Amino acid sequence: MKKKLLPVILLLALVLSYSIWVFWFTSTSLDNIQCDGKSDAYNKATSYLQTLDGNKYIISTSGSSNNIWSTKILKGYVIIDGDIKYEDLKPNMFVIYRSPIGLIHHRLRHKTDEGWVVEGDGNSNIDRYLVTKDNYIGITYESKVWRY
């Protein structure tokens, strides 16, 4: 009898673990604002930016941070908050950093002695570059992204 219950218990544990992970993942993801094309996305992001104070500006994104529920890669614009210090970064924040291949907009995973490990939500591997004090630019303001 115990041998027959073991697969059922393991399956239930797996389903429960997956459900908890999905809840965590979707509750900490980007707030996608769908727009009608590139210019509409840029105009809406710019309008929102004009209501904000401090060191904030707009950059475009490649779409690699789309979450697992996305049906296609959507590009977009995000507002960067340059007022957040490197020392104040926390796991799951979306950051922008400079790498040898250009600006990268990905999620912080965990901190090491050398810097922060980051990964795009739509990627299967962590980035090969760490976020350090020297290459850190800012975080995504309010986790909003205007998609097109």
N, C-alpha and C positions, 0 to 999 in steps of 0.2 A: 504493500500500500504506500509506504514512504517513497519508494522509487518512482511511483506513478505521479506523486504530488510534486516532486522536485522540479520537473520541467515547467509545471504550471506556476510554481512559486518564482522560479527564475524569470519566466516570461512576465509575470506581474511586476516584479522588481525592475525589470528593464523598461517596461512601459511607464512606470511611475518615475523612474530616473529621467527618461526622455521627456516626459511631460513637464517636470520641474525645469529641465534645461531649456525647453522651448519657451516656457513662461519667462524665465530670466532673460533669454536672448531677445525676445520680442519686446519686453518691457524696457530694455536698455538700448534699443536701436535708434536709428535716425528717424526724425519726423519728416517723411517724404511729402512734399507739397507738389502735386502734379500741375504742370503748366502747359499751355498751348504753344510749344516751340521755344527755341533758344532765346529769342528777344523777349518773349513774355516772361520767361524764367528770370532773365537778367533784370528786367524792369521791376518785377515784384520784389526780388532780392534787394535791388537798389532802393526802392521805396521803403522797405523795412529798415535798411541800413540808416536811412536819413532820420529815423526816429531814435537812434541810439547814440550814446555818448561814449567817449573814450577811443582807444586805439583799435578800431574795428574796420575791416575791409573785406572785399569780395574776391574769391577765387573760383575757378571752374573745377569740377571733379570729373574723373574718368568713368565713374560708375562701378568700380571694382568693389566698393563697400556696400553694394546692394545686398540685402539679406537673403537667406536661403529661400524665402517665399517669393522672391521676385521672378517674374516670367521672362524678363529681358533686362539687359544692362541699360540703364538710363543715365545719361550725363546730367549735370546740374551745376548749380552755384550754391556755395555756402558762405556764410559770414564768419570771418575769423576774428577771434577775440585775442588780441595781442597783449592784453593787460594781465593775463594769468601767468604767474611765474612758474618756471620749470619745477621749483621745489614744491609747488602746490598741486602738481599733477597727481591723478588717482587712476587706478585701473578702470577700464571701460570708457574713459573719455576719448572722444575723437580729436586727434591732433593733426596738425600740419607740420611737416618737417622737410628740410632740404636734404636730398640724397644726391649721389652722383648722377642719377637718371632724371632728376627734376624734383618738383614739389610732390610730396606724398600726403594723402589724407586718409589715415587709417586709425583703428582703435588700439588704445594702449591695453596690453595684456598683463604684464607684470614687470617689476623693476629688478634689474641686476646691478652688480657693482659697476658695470660698464655703461649702463643706460637702460632705457625702457625697451622691452620687446613689444613689437606692434604687428598687427595683422589686419588686412581688409576683411570685412565680414563675408564677402563673396569669394575669398581666396581659401585654398586648402592648406597653405603653408604660411608660416610666419615670415615677415620681411627679413631679408638678409642684412638690412641696416638697422641699427639701434637709434632711438631718439636720445640725443644727448643735449646738454646745455648749449653746445655750440651750433647744433643744426635745428633746434626747436624754434618754431615760429609762433604758434598759438594753438588754441583749441577751437572747435566748431561752436559758435555761439548758439546756445539753446538747442543744439543738435538738430537744427532745421536745415533742410536741403531742398532747393527749388529745382525739381526735375523736369527734363524735357526729353 
